[in-house]
Amino acid sequence: LDFSITVQRSLQERNLGKESYAVHVRVGLNAGEPVCDGGDLFGSAVILARRICDAAESGSIFTSTVIKDLAMGKNFNFKDRGEAALKGFDDPVHLHELHWLPE
């Protein structure tokens, strides 16, 4: 989570005064056991992270409930974004947005 916040803050700082060629990213985070084959990671945990990223908005950090639960007690603030139907998953996935404040 800290790294994702650092990335967003760094890009926000980099973009100051450069609106015509600003760089914006969206971040999707999930945790789980990936499948490893020949140095490549794949499997449902990795795919879910990608789908969460797809659901995120520019400049935001979206997470699964697993990430939110792992961050419990660590002074991170999350906004409930509700359930989303994500491609490749039969059941809706509950999303959370990590709130970060510019320094």
All heavy atoms as an XYZ file, in Angstrom:
793
protein
N       0.822     -1.193      0.000
C       0.000      0.000      0.000
C       0.866      1.256      0.000
O       0.583      2.201     -0.727
C      -0.937     -0.011      1.215
C      -2.008     -1.104      1.216
C      -2.763     -1.102      2.524
C      -2.945     -0.969      0.060
N       1.906      1.244      0.822
C       2.784      2.411      0.872
C       3.398      2.708     -0.500
O       3.497      3.867     -0.903
C       3.907      2.208      1.902
C       3.411      2.282      3.332
O       2.487      3.079      3.601
O       3.944      1.551      4.181
N       3.823      1.668     -1.200
C       4.425      1.869     -2.514
C       3.415      2.472     -3.488
O       3.755      3.374     -4.264
C       4.986      0.562     -3.066
C       5.611      0.727     -4.421
C       6.853      1.333     -4.553
C       4.955      0.311     -5.560
C       7.426      1.516     -5.807
C       5.517      0.484     -6.815
C       6.760      1.090     -6.936
N       2.179      1.997     -3.453
C       1.145      2.534     -4.342
C       0.903      4.012     -4.064
O       0.745      4.810     -4.998
C      -0.166      1.766     -4.159
O       0.004      0.423     -4.518
N       0.891      4.377     -2.807
C       0.720      5.783     -2.437
C       1.914      6.597     -2.934
O       1.745      7.696     -3.473
C       0.530      5.927     -0.911
C      -0.805      5.302     -0.493
C       0.613      7.392     -0.489
C      -0.981      5.160      1.007
N       3.121      6.061     -2.777
C       4.323      6.755     -3.244
C       4.266      6.992     -4.752
O       4.615      8.079     -5.235
C       5.591      5.950     -2.871
O       5.657      5.840     -1.449
C       6.847      6.609     -3.397
N       3.827      5.994     -5.501
C       3.699      6.140     -6.953
C       2.715      7.255     -7.288
O       3.007      8.137     -8.104
C       3.266      4.809     -7.612
C       2.825      5.021     -9.049
C       4.381      3.789     -7.529
N       1.545      7.234     -6.658
C       0.535      8.252     -6.969
C       1.024      9.647     -6.591
O       0.829     10.599     -7.342
C      -0.792      7.930     -6.261
C      -1.470      6.670     -6.759
C      -1.948      6.732     -8.199
O      -1.365      7.383     -9.051
N      -3.014      6.020     -8.493
N       1.663      9.773     -5.435
C       2.181     11.086     -5.018
C       3.277     11.571     -5.966
O       3.337     12.747     -6.320
C       2.721     11.017     -3.596
C       1.644     11.023     -2.556
C       2.214     11.082     -1.159
N       1.131     11.172     -0.198
C       1.175     10.666      1.017
N       2.263     10.033      1.442
N       0.152     10.796      1.833
N       4.159     10.662     -6.369
C       5.246     11.033     -7.281
C       4.706     11.507     -8.621
O       5.194     12.493     -9.190
C       6.195      9.854     -7.485
O       6.826      9.512     -6.281
N       3.713     10.820     -9.137
C       3.125     11.231    -10.408
C       2.392     12.559    -10.272
O       2.459     13.406    -11.168
C       2.188     10.151    -10.939
C       2.896      8.931    -11.518
C       1.892      7.838    -11.845
C       3.713      9.302    -12.742
N       1.718     12.744     -9.159
C       1.017     14.010     -8.940
C       2.024     15.165     -8.925
O       1.806     16.199     -9.557
C       0.249     13.951     -7.626
C      -0.588     15.183     -7.367
C      -1.359     15.078     -6.084
O      -0.801     14.731     -5.049
N      -2.645     15.379     -6.136
N       3.144     14.974     -8.248
C       4.193     15.995     -8.198
C       4.787     16.217     -9.591
O       4.998     17.346    -10.021
C       5.283     15.573     -7.218
C       6.384     16.584     -7.052
C       7.413     16.136     -6.042
O       7.025     15.701     -4.940
O       8.622     16.205     -6.370
N       5.067     15.148    -10.310
C       5.633     15.224    -11.650
C       4.711     15.969    -12.599
O       5.147     16.689    -13.486
C       5.887     13.809    -12.176
C       6.455     13.752    -13.576
C       5.503     12.926    -14.456
N       5.943     12.941    -15.829
C       5.321     13.611    -16.794
N       4.252     14.321    -16.557
N       5.755     13.584    -18.021
N       3.398     15.806    -12.419
C       2.416     16.384    -13.326
C       2.154     17.869    -13.096
O       1.527     18.517    -13.940
C       1.093     15.621    -13.229
C       1.198     14.233    -13.811
O       2.054     13.946    -14.637
N       0.322     13.344    -13.368
N       2.613     18.414    -11.980
C       2.359     19.827    -11.691
C       2.891     20.699    -12.818
O       4.069     20.647    -13.167
C       3.005     20.235    -10.368
C       2.322     19.726     -9.103
C       3.137     20.106     -7.880
C       0.902     20.246     -8.991
N       1.991     21.481    -13.405
C       2.377     22.375    -14.489
C       2.585     21.694    -15.824
O       3.040     22.323    -16.777
N       2.284     20.415    -15.911
C       2.493     19.667    -17.164
C       1.198     18.992    -17.611
O       1.198     17.866    -18.073
C       3.568     18.602    -16.957
C       4.906     19.152    -16.527
C       5.869     18.031    -16.222
C       7.167     18.601    -15.681
N       8.087     17.568    -15.250
N       0.084     19.699    -17.455
C      -1.216     19.099    -17.730
C      -1.348     18.546    -19.146
O      -2.019     17.555    -19.370
C      -2.342     20.103    -17.447
C      -2.577     20.362    -15.970
C      -1.510     21.261    -15.327
O      -0.818     21.999    -16.061
O      -1.371     21.206    -14.100
N      -0.681     19.156    -20.106
C      -0.835     18.707    -21.494
C      -0.183     17.350    -21.743
O      -0.536     16.665    -22.694
C      -0.274     19.744    -22.462
O       1.112     19.922    -22.237
N       0.770     16.963    -20.915
C       1.363     15.632    -21.057
C       1.553     14.959    -19.693
O       2.544     14.319    -19.406
C       2.666     15.665    -21.871
C       3.734     16.601    -21.349
C       4.759     16.121    -20.543
C       3.722     17.941    -21.669
C       5.741     16.969    -20.072
C       4.701     18.799    -21.212
C       5.711     18.303    -20.408
O       6.682     19.148    -19.941
N       0.534     15.101    -18.864
C       0.528     14.487    -17.537
C       0.405     12.967    -17.660
O      -0.172     12.443    -18.619
C      -0.623     15.037    -16.712
N       0.964     12.275    -16.700
C       0.878     10.820    -16.624
C      -0.004     10.459    -15.430
O       0.225     10.938    -14.321
C       2.278     10.185    -16.454
C       2.175      8.686    -16.264
C       3.175     10.523    -17.627
N      -1.012      9.647    -15.685
C      -1.916      9.195    -14.627
C      -1.990      7.676    -14.671
O      -2.037      7.096    -15.759
C      -3.318      9.772    -14.820
C      -3.359     11.263    -14.789
N      -3.383     11.974    -13.624
C      -3.346     12.168    -15.792
C      -3.397     13.262    -13.896
N      -3.371     13.410    -15.222
N      -1.986      7.056    -13.515
C      -2.136      5.604    -13.455
C      -3.243      5.251    -12.477
O      -3.601      6.040    -11.610
C      -0.821      4.886    -13.041
C       0.278      5.133    -14.042
C      -0.394      5.278    -11.652
N      -3.747      4.081    -12.635
C      -4.693      3.519    -11.678
C      -4.065      2.248    -11.149
O      -3.332      1.550    -11.877
C      -6.048      3.273    -12.328
C      -5.973      2.442    -13.574
C      -7.288      2.413    -14.271
N      -7.115      1.660    -15.513
C      -8.022      1.545    -16.407
N      -9.190      2.119    -16.256
N      -7.805      0.860    -17.487
N      -4.339      1.951     -9.894
C      -3.710      0.805     -9.238
C      -4.802     -0.132     -8.740
O      -5.786      0.312     -8.149
C      -2.823      1.266     -8.059
C      -2.219      0.076     -7.329
C      -1.733      2.213     -8.542
N      -4.618     -1.425     -8.974
C      -5.508     -2.457     -8.453
C      -4.696     -3.460     -7.662
O      -3.710     -3.996     -8.184
N      -5.066     -3.688     -6.414
C      -4.304     -4.583     -5.544
C      -5.165     -5.733     -5.037
O      -6.318     -5.552     -4.670
C      -3.769     -3.803     -4.332
C      -2.849     -2.630     -4.637
C      -2.527     -1.870     -3.359
C      -1.581     -3.118     -5.308
N      -4.554     -6.906     -5.008
C      -5.182     -8.106     -4.485
C      -4.086     -8.950     -3.852
O      -2.902     -8.748     -4.119
C      -5.873     -8.888     -5.603
C      -6.615    -10.098     -5.087
O      -7.302    -10.024     -4.077
N      -6.484    -11.218     -5.768
N      -4.463     -9.873     -3.027
C      -3.505    -10.806     -2.428
C      -4.041    -12.216     -2.605
O      -5.243    -12.443     -2.558
C      -3.309    -10.501     -0.947
N      -3.146    -13.140     -2.816
C      -3.534    -14.526     -2.991
C      -2.347    -15.331     -3.451
O      -1.241    -14.811     -3.611
N      -2.561    -16.587     -3.685
C      -1.495    -17.505     -4.088
C      -1.454    -17.589     -5.609
O      -2.325    -18.193     -6.241
C      -1.766    -18.888     -3.495
C      -0.618    -19.842     -3.626
C       0.597    -19.437     -2.794
O       0.402    -18.864     -1.722
O       1.722    -19.706     -3.229
N      -0.448    -16.977     -6.238
C      -0.363    -17.066     -7.686
C       0.219    -18.406     -8.123
O       0.831    -19.125     -7.338
C       0.598    -15.930     -8.049
C       1.484    -15.818     -6.859
C       0.615    -16.161     -5.670
N       0.041    -18.710     -9.373
C       0.664    -19.874     -9.987
C       1.946    -19.368    -10.634
O       1.945    -18.362    -11.334
C      -0.264    -20.508    -11.049
C       0.431    -21.644    -11.750
C      -1.569    -20.952    -10.406
N       3.055    -20.052    -10.381
C       4.345    -19.646    -10.928
C       4.815    -20.715    -11.906
O       4.850    -21.902    -11.584
C       5.363    -19.472     -9.808
S       6.964    -18.893    -10.378
N       5.180    -20.270    -13.110
C       5.671    -21.196    -14.123
C       6.724    -20.482    -14.950
O       6.423    -19.506    -15.644
C       4.522    -21.687    -15.007
C       4.967    -22.720    -16.022
O       6.016    -23.364    -15.816
O       4.261    -22.877    -17.045
N       7.956    -20.925    -14.851
C       9.033    -20.343    -15.630
C       9.250    -18.864    -15.365
O       9.578    -18.112    -16.271
N       9.032    -18.435    -14.136
C       9.222    -17.030    -13.797
C       8.003    -16.155    -14.047
O       8.012    -14.981    -13.712
N       6.974    -16.711    -14.651
C       5.735    -15.968    -14.877
C       4.751    -16.265    -13.756
O       4.664    -17.393    -13.271
C       5.088    -16.368    -16.210
C       5.875    -15.884    -17.409
O       6.526    -14.833    -17.292
O       5.826    -16.557    -18.448
N       4.014    -15.245    -13.355
C       2.966    -15.407    -12.359
C       1.618    -15.261    -13.038
O       1.412    -14.339    -13.831
C       3.108    -14.354    -11.254
C       4.385    -14.415    -10.433
C       4.430    -13.250     -9.459
C       4.487    -15.736     -9.685
N       0.709    -16.158    -12.715
C      -0.637    -16.083    -13.258
C      -1.582    -16.791    -12.307
O      -1.201    -17.195    -11.232
C      -0.709    -16.651    -14.685
C      -0.204    -18.057    -14.823
C      -1.082    -19.123    -14.789
C       1.152    -18.324    -14.991
C      -0.625    -20.431    -14.919
C       1.619    -19.614    -15.126
C       0.728    -20.680    -15.084
N      -2.828    -16.920    -12.689
C      -3.831    -17.551    -11.839
C      -4.876    -16.536    -11.405
O      -4.790    -15.344    -11.707
N      -5.869    -17.007    -10.671
C      -7.014    -16.157    -10.328
C      -6.625    -14.962     -9.463
O      -7.203    -13.880     -9.599
C      -8.113    -16.978     -9.656
O      -7.642    -17.566     -8.468
N      -5.642    -15.096     -8.567
C      -5.230    -13.965     -7.729
C      -4.655    -12.834     -8.580
O      -4.932    -11.652     -8.344
C      -4.212    -14.412     -6.683
N      -3.874    -13.185     -9.577
C      -3.260    -12.193    -10.466
C      -4.321    -11.582    -11.382
O      -4.355    -10.353    -11.586
C      -2.123    -12.829    -11.289
C      -1.550    -11.847    -12.293
C      -1.037    -13.367    -10.369
N      -5.184    -12.408    -11.906
C      -6.242    -11.917    -12.791
C      -7.174    -10.973    -12.034
O      -7.571     -9.927    -12.559
C      -7.027    -13.090    -13.415
C      -6.111    -13.881    -14.351
C      -8.271    -12.590    -14.147
C      -6.674    -15.208    -14.799
N      -7.490    -11.308    -10.777
C      -8.358    -10.443     -9.990
C      -7.700     -9.077     -9.765
O      -8.361     -8.042     -9.857
C      -8.736    -11.087     -8.661
C      -9.687    -10.275     -7.793
C     -10.953     -9.880     -8.540
C     -10.034    -11.056     -6.523
N      -6.413     -9.049     -9.497
C      -5.713     -7.770     -9.337
C      -5.854     -6.927    -10.605
O      -6.099     -5.720    -10.544
C      -4.247     -8.002     -8.993
N      -5.717     -7.576    -11.749
C      -5.864     -6.867    -13.027
C      -7.277     -6.319    -13.205
O      -7.484     -5.190    -13.636
C      -5.501     -7.803    -14.181
C      -5.838     -7.274    -15.562
C      -5.173     -5.909    -15.789
N      -5.753     -5.201    -16.901
C      -5.171     -5.058    -18.066
N      -3.989     -5.583    -18.289
N      -5.767     -4.383    -19.015
N      -8.271     -7.116    -12.871
C      -9.670     -6.683    -13.023
C      -9.993     -5.541    -12.052
O     -10.749     -4.628    -12.381
C     -10.633     -7.849    -12.817
C     -10.465     -8.971    -13.821
C     -10.737     -8.506    -15.241
N     -10.616     -9.626    -16.143
C      -9.820     -9.658    -17.200
N      -9.099     -8.615    -17.507
N      -9.754    -10.727    -17.958
N      -9.419     -5.587    -10.857
C      -9.606     -4.496     -9.895
C      -8.986     -3.225    -10.465
O      -9.570     -2.140    -10.374
C      -9.018     -4.863     -8.519
C      -9.845     -5.989     -7.887
C      -8.968     -3.643     -7.599
C      -9.222     -6.601     -6.647
N      -7.819     -3.352    -11.052
C      -7.170     -2.216    -11.696
C      -8.052     -1.659    -12.815
O      -8.207     -0.440    -12.941
C      -5.809     -2.630    -12.243
S      -4.868     -1.266    -12.944
N      -8.641     -2.527    -13.600
C      -9.530     -2.094    -14.678
C     -10.714     -1.286    -14.141
O     -11.199     -0.366    -14.798
C     -10.071     -3.295    -15.464
C      -9.004     -3.995    -16.297
O      -7.929     -3.403    -16.523
O      -9.256     -5.153    -16.705
N     -11.191     -1.638    -12.939
C     -12.338     -0.959    -12.345
C     -11.955      0.376    -11.702
O     -12.815      1.228    -11.479
C     -12.985     -1.865    -11.290
N     -10.678      0.561    -11.419
C     -10.208      1.783    -10.751
C     -10.265      2.973    -11.695
O     -10.265      2.828    -12.916
C      -8.794      1.582    -10.229
N     -10.290      4.137    -11.091
C     -10.285      5.378    -11.843
C      -8.858      5.915    -11.910
O      -8.018      5.577    -11.083
C     -11.207      6.382    -11.154
C     -12.644      5.896    -11.083
C     -13.445      6.536     -9.965
O     -12.896      7.395     -9.241
O     -14.612      6.162     -9.819
N      -8.606      6.758    -12.874
C      -7.287      7.368    -13.031
C      -6.875      8.071    -11.735
O      -7.656      8.802    -11.144
C      -7.329      8.370    -14.182
O      -6.095      9.024    -14.302
N      -5.666      7.794    -11.287
C      -5.149      8.419    -10.075
C      -5.617      7.779     -8.783
O      -5.350      8.301     -7.707
N      -6.305      6.644     -8.877
C      -6.837      6.004     -7.670
C      -6.147      4.678     -7.393
O      -5.432      4.132     -8.234
C      -8.346      5.794     -7.795
O      -8.620      4.833     -8.797
N      -6.390      4.171     -6.188
C      -5.876      2.871     -5.755
C      -7.075      2.078     -5.252
O      -7.685      2.427     -4.242
C      -4.836      3.023     -4.624
C      -3.676      3.918     -5.068
C      -4.343      1.648     -4.167
C      -2.762      4.367     -3.932
N      -7.438      1.027     -5.978
C      -8.539      0.153     -5.583
C      -7.959     -1.159     -5.062
O      -6.944     -1.637     -5.582
C      -9.461     -0.149     -6.771
C     -10.503      0.905     -7.044
C     -10.306      2.241     -6.724
C     -11.689      0.558     -7.654
C     -11.271      3.198     -6.999
C     -12.659      1.499     -7.931
C     -12.458      2.823     -7.599
N      -8.614     -1.736     -4.063
C      -8.146     -2.993     -3.496
C      -9.301     -3.973     -3.315
O     -10.464     -3.588     -3.289
C      -7.488     -2.785     -2.108
O      -8.495     -2.555     -1.126
C      -6.487     -1.647     -2.113
N      -8.914     -5.218     -3.145
C      -9.870     -6.248     -2.757
C     -10.081     -6.165     -1.243
O      -9.335     -5.487     -0.526
C      -9.332     -7.631     -3.126
O      -8.144     -7.896     -2.384
N     -11.067     -6.879     -0.754
C     -11.310     -6.949      0.683
C     -10.130     -7.594      1.396
O      -9.806     -7.229      2.530
C     -12.615     -7.723      0.961
O     -13.703     -7.008      0.353
C     -12.885     -7.859      2.445
N      -9.463     -8.528      0.754
C      -8.296     -9.185      1.361
C      -7.242     -8.153      1.732
O      -6.697     -8.163      2.838
C      -7.702    -10.247      0.399
C      -6.402    -10.796      0.938
C      -8.692    -11.357      0.141
N      -6.946     -7.238      0.825
C      -5.948     -6.197      1.088
C      -6.424     -5.289      2.216
O      -5.665     -4.950      3.124
C      -5.653     -5.376     -0.183
C      -4.996     -6.246     -1.253
C      -4.806     -4.153      0.144
C      -3.600     -6.729     -0.910
N      -7.672     -4.880      2.171
C      -8.226     -4.019      3.231
C      -8.089     -4.711      4.588
O      -7.666     -4.090      5.567
C      -9.680     -3.689      2.946
C     -10.320     -2.812      4.014
C     -11.787     -2.578      3.699
C     -12.465     -1.781      4.773
N     -12.708     -2.517      6.000
N      -8.419     -5.992      4.645
C      -8.325     -6.733      5.908
C      -6.874     -6.867      6.377
O      -6.589     -6.767      7.573
C      -8.960     -8.115      5.770
C     -10.480     -8.050      5.646
O     -11.068     -6.971      5.894
O     -11.075     -9.082      5.270
N      -5.947     -7.091      5.457
C      -4.533     -7.194      5.828
C      -3.988     -5.872      6.361
O      -3.029     -5.859      7.136
C      -3.699     -7.649      4.630
C      -3.872     -9.110      4.205
C      -3.182     -9.354      2.869
C      -3.336    -10.046      5.271
N      -4.585     -4.759      5.952
C      -4.129     -3.438      6.385
C      -4.792     -2.977      7.683
O      -4.493     -1.888      8.169
C      -4.398     -2.425      5.277
N      -5.660     -3.805      8.248
C      -6.368     -3.423      9.458
C      -5.394     -3.015     10.564
O      -4.393     -3.676     10.793
C      -7.240     -4.588      9.942
C      -8.209     -4.216     11.038
S      -9.221     -5.622     11.592
C      -9.796     -6.319     10.068
N      -5.667     -1.898     11.207
C      -4.844     -1.420     12.300
C      -3.585     -0.703     11.864
O      -2.753     -0.353     12.700
N      -3.416     -0.476     10.567
C      -2.185      0.143     10.064
C      -2.404      1.583      9.601
O      -1.614      2.118      8.845
C      -1.591     -0.698      8.942
C      -1.139     -2.052      9.450
C      -0.474     -2.847      8.381
C      -0.014     -4.173      8.991
N       0.221     -5.166      8.007
N      -3.493      2.198     10.023
C      -3.754      3.612      9.779
C      -3.951      3.972      8.308
O      -3.553      5.051      7.867
C      -2.650      4.470     10.396
C      -3.172      5.829     10.826
O      -4.352      5.975     11.086
N      -2.296      6.811     10.888
N      -4.528      3.064      7.542
C      -4.929      3.365      6.166
C      -6.435      3.602      6.164
O      -7.170      2.964      6.911
C      -4.601      2.205      5.219
C      -3.134      2.004      4.996
C      -2.469      0.951      5.583
C      -2.412      2.876      4.193
C      -1.108      0.761      5.375
C      -1.057      2.698      3.977
C      -0.404      1.637      4.569
N      -6.888      4.499      5.315
C      -8.315      4.792      5.196
C      -8.833      4.271      3.869
O      -8.242      4.535      2.826
C      -8.570      6.302      5.292
C      -8.224      6.838      6.659
O      -8.587      6.241      7.658
N      -7.518      7.945      6.704
N      -9.941      3.558      3.935
C     -10.557      2.986      2.745
C     -11.980      3.495      2.605
O     -12.687      3.665      3.595
C     -10.604      1.456      2.843
C      -9.262      0.800      2.786
C      -8.528      0.593      3.946
C      -8.728      0.386      1.579
C      -7.290     -0.025      3.901
C      -7.481     -0.216      1.528
C      -6.766     -0.430      2.695
N     -12.393      3.700      1.381
C     -13.780      4.028      1.063
C     -14.398      2.811      0.410
O     -13.822      2.241     -0.527
C     -13.836      5.221      0.112
C     -15.254      5.586     -0.298
C     -15.258      6.736     -1.277
C     -16.680      7.056     -1.703
N     -16.695      8.105     -2.725
N     -15.542      2.403      0.892
C     -16.257      1.266      0.327
C     -16.772      1.653     -1.054
O     -17.508      2.622     -1.204
C     -17.423      0.893      1.246
C     -18.100     -0.389      0.843
O     -18.157     -0.695     -0.363
O     -18.591     -1.091      1.734
N     -16.360      0.931     -2.070
C     -16.817      1.195     -3.439
C     -17.887      0.206     -3.894
O     -18.297      0.211     -5.045
C     -15.629      1.153     -4.405
C     -14.590      2.240     -4.144
C     -15.166      3.641     -4.261
N     -15.664      3.905     -5.581
C     -15.222      4.848     -6.394
N     -14.275      5.653     -6.002
N     -15.744      5.000     -7.584
N     -18.318     -0.670     -2.986
C     -19.393     -1.594     -3.304
C     -18.925     -2.786     -4.128
O     -17.738     -2.997     -4.328
N     -19.909     -3.524     -4.599
C     -19.608     -4.725     -5.385
C     -19.570     -4.388     -6.870
O     -20.316     -3.544     -7.343
C     -20.635     -5.806     -5.099
C     -20.536     -6.346     -3.690
C     -21.420     -7.556     -3.463
O     -22.391     -7.765     -4.222
O     -21.124     -8.299     -2.522
N     -18.702     -5.097     -7.562
C     -18.573     -4.905     -9.005
C     -18.537     -6.264     -9.688
O     -17.928     -7.203     -9.176
C     -17.300     -4.126     -9.322
N     -19.193     -6.344    -10.820
C     -19.109     -7.539    -11.655
C     -17.840     -7.409    -12.481
O     -17.703     -6.480    -13.277
C     -20.331     -7.647    -12.547
N     -16.892     -8.294    -12.249
C     -15.614     -8.226    -12.949
C     -15.496     -9.386    -13.929
O     -15.846    -10.525    -13.608
C     -14.456     -8.256    -11.946
C     -14.458     -7.133    -10.908
C     -13.271     -7.275     -9.975
C     -14.449     -5.770    -11.568
N     -14.992     -9.086    -15.092
C     -14.842    -10.069    -16.163
C     -14.076    -11.296    -15.668
O     -13.020    -11.198    -15.054
C     -14.096     -9.431    -17.337
C     -13.901    -10.349    -18.511
C     -13.146     -9.634    -19.614
C     -12.836    -10.600    -20.737
N     -12.027     -9.956    -21.774
N     -14.637    -12.464    -15.934
C     -13.983    -13.717    -15.588
C     -14.308    -14.248    -14.194
O     -13.835    -15.315    -13.821
N     -15.127    -13.503    -13.434
C     -15.486    -13.936    -12.085
C     -16.996    -14.043    -11.982
O     -17.728    -13.111    -12.339
C     -14.931    -12.953    -11.038
C     -13.433    -12.985    -10.978
C     -12.671    -12.191    -11.825
C     -12.781    -13.849    -10.113
C     -11.286    -12.247    -11.805
C     -11.394    -13.916    -10.091
C     -10.647    -13.110    -10.926
N     -17.462    -15.200    -11.516
C     -18.899    -15.457    -11.446
C     -19.595    -14.573    -10.417
O     -20.706    -14.111    -10.647
C     -19.162    -16.930    -11.110
C     -18.713    -17.871    -12.221
O     -18.670    -17.427    -13.388
O     -18.398    -19.033    -11.910
N     -18.957    -14.358     -9.279
C     -19.569    -13.586     -8.203
C     -19.038    -12.155     -8.207
O     -17.868    -11.921     -8.541
C     -19.267    -14.232     -6.848
C     -19.860    -15.635     -6.740
O     -20.981    -15.838     -7.249
O     -19.202    -16.503     -6.148
N     -19.878    -11.203     -7.800
C     -19.400     -9.828     -7.693
C     -18.256     -9.745     -6.679
O     -18.190    -10.525     -5.729
C     -20.620     -9.045     -7.191
C     -21.794     -9.923     -7.451
C     -21.287    -11.334     -7.439
N     -17.363     -8.793     -6.899
C     -16.202     -8.596     -6.023
C     -16.372     -7.266     -5.304
O     -16.679     -6.251     -5.926
C     -14.898     -8.595     -6.850
C     -13.701     -8.294     -5.977
C     -14.733     -9.936     -7.569
N     -16.180     -7.287     -3.991
C     -16.299     -6.066     -3.204
C     -15.002     -5.266     -3.337
O     -13.920     -5.803     -3.117
C     -16.575     -6.400     -1.733
C     -17.314     -5.310     -1.045
N     -18.659     -5.375     -0.795
C     -16.905     -4.104     -0.594
C     -19.045     -4.266     -0.207
N     -17.988     -3.479     -0.062
N     -15.139     -4.008     -3.707
C     -13.977     -3.140     -3.936
C     -13.883     -2.054     -2.868
O     -14.889     -1.610     -2.329
C     -14.071     -2.482     -5.314
C     -14.139     -3.420     -6.506
C     -14.306     -2.626     -7.793
C     -12.906     -4.302     -6.569
N     -12.654     -1.652     -2.601
C     -12.370     -0.598     -1.635
C     -11.361      0.350     -2.274
O     -10.433     -0.090     -2.957
C     -11.785     -1.180     -0.347
C     -12.633     -2.274      0.211
N     -13.685     -2.032      1.066
C     -12.608     -3.605      0.011
C     -14.254     -3.182      1.383
N     -13.621     -4.153      0.744
N     -11.542      1.645     -2.041
C     -10.598      2.628     -2.554
C      -9.727      3.122     -1.405
O     -10.233      3.565     -0.374
C     -11.330      3.806     -3.179
C     -10.379      4.827     -3.770
C     -11.096      5.970     -4.468
O     -12.341      5.980     -4.503
O     -10.392      6.856     -4.978
N      -8.432      3.021     -1.587
C      -7.489      3.513     -0.595
C      -7.400      5.028     -0.740
O      -7.101      5.538     -1.816
C      -6.112      2.877     -0.797
C      -4.989      3.367      0.110
C      -5.301      3.051      1.565
C      -3.675      2.741     -0.300
N      -7.695      5.721      0.344
C      -7.592      7.179      0.320
C      -6.202      7.597      0.746
O      -5.698      7.155      1.770
C      -8.660      7.808      1.251
C      -9.965      7.928      0.581
N     -10.512      9.124      0.224
C     -10.835      6.986      0.155
C     -11.655      8.919     -0.382
N     -11.888      7.631     -0.433
N      -5.604      8.416     -0.055
C      -4.274      8.943      0.238
C      -4.332     10.449      0.030
O      -5.066     10.951     -0.804
C      -3.222      8.287     -0.647
C      -3.510      8.408     -2.108
C      -4.345      7.623     -2.861
C      -3.007      9.401     -3.001
N      -4.374      8.046     -4.164
C      -3.555      9.146     -4.273
C      -2.127     10.460     -2.850
C      -3.268      9.924     -5.382
C      -1.840     11.241     -3.956
C      -2.409     10.957     -5.207
N      -3.583     11.137      0.830
C      -3.573     12.593      0.753
C      -2.250     13.061      0.181
O      -1.192     12.524      0.538
C      -3.767     13.201      2.144
C      -5.074     12.837      2.836
C      -5.078     13.387      4.267
C      -6.264     13.375      2.070
N      -2.300     14.038     -0.701
C      -1.045     14.588     -1.219
C      -0.218     15.151     -0.064
O      -0.752     15.647      0.906
C      -1.493     15.705     -2.158
C      -2.928     15.409     -2.462
C      -3.467     14.676     -1.277
N       1.102     15.045     -0.188
C       1.966     15.577      0.863
C       2.039     17.076      0.774
O       1.889     17.687     -0.220
C       3.371     14.973      0.758
C       3.377     13.521      1.139
C       4.794     12.956      1.174
O       5.633     13.311      0.333
O       5.048     12.146      2.083
